[in-house]
Amino acid sequence: MESHRKLILASRSPRRLQLLKQIGMSPTVVPCDIPEVFDPSRTPEENASALALKKALHIAQSFPEGVIVGADTIVVLEGEMLGKPTAPAMPSGC
């Protein structure tokens, strides 16, 4: 008997949802509203990875049989972490 586990997107990013749908996935969107605190001793990549994991683990508590996709984006300018994007991403080619 084949088991189908529910795919959960732990993000309210419309772009992440669009990307998953483009590859034929139909995730359930369950945004995670945990505090997003940056650790200044970590690189931007490490902070983004840590926040994505924290979100996925938080949502996994409610969906123990699900496959959880956690992701995070941090805007960085000249090595300084500015935080979350506040405007929609520009279209490709811009």
N, C-alpha and C positions, 0 to 999 in steps of 0.2 A: 504494500500500500504506500503510495507516494504522499509525503507530507508537504503541504504548502504553508510556509510561514509568512506572516504579514510583514510587508515592508513599511517601515515607519521613517518619515523624514522629520528629524528633530530640528526643524528650521522653518521660518515663515518666508524664506527667500523665494520669490517667484522664479528667479533664474535657476536655482537648484532644482525646483520642481519641474521646470521646462526641460532641463537637461535629462532628468530621469525619464520623463515621458518620451523624449526623443529616442531613447534606446529601448522603448517598449515597456517601461516599468510603470506601475500605477500605485505609487506610495500613498499612504495615509499621512496627512500633514498634522503633526502634533508639535506646535512650537514650544520651546522651552524658555521660560522666563526666569532664569537664574541670574543672579548678579554677575556681571562680567567685569572682573577685576584683573588688570594686567600686572604681572610680576616684572618689575623693572630689571631684575637680574637675568631674565630670559630674553631671547631674541624674539622678534615679531613672529617668526615661524613657530617657535616653541610655545609662545602664548596662544597663537591660533590653534595649534594642535591640542594644547591642554584644555582650552575652552570647548573645543569640539568634543573631546572625550568626556568632559564633565557633563555637557548637554546630553550626549548619548547615554551615559550611565544613569543620569537622572530620569530620562524617559524610559529606559529599560526597566526601571522598577515597576512601571505600570503595564509594560508589555513584555513579560519575561520570555515569551515564546516568539517574539518578533525579531526581525532583523532591523537594527536601528542604524540610520545614516545620520551622523552628526558632522557638522561643518561649521567653520567660522571664518570671517573675513576681518582683517585689520588693515586700515589704511596706514601706510608708512611713507613719510617724506623725508628724504635725506637722513635716513636712519632713525627718525623720531616717530614713535607710535602715536598716531593721531586718533585712533579708535575706529569706530564703525563708519562705513560710508553713509553719507547723509543724502546723497542724490543717486538716482538710478545710473547704472553703468552706461557708458556711451556705447552706441552700436558698433559692431565690428567695422574696422576700416577707418575709424575716426582718429 
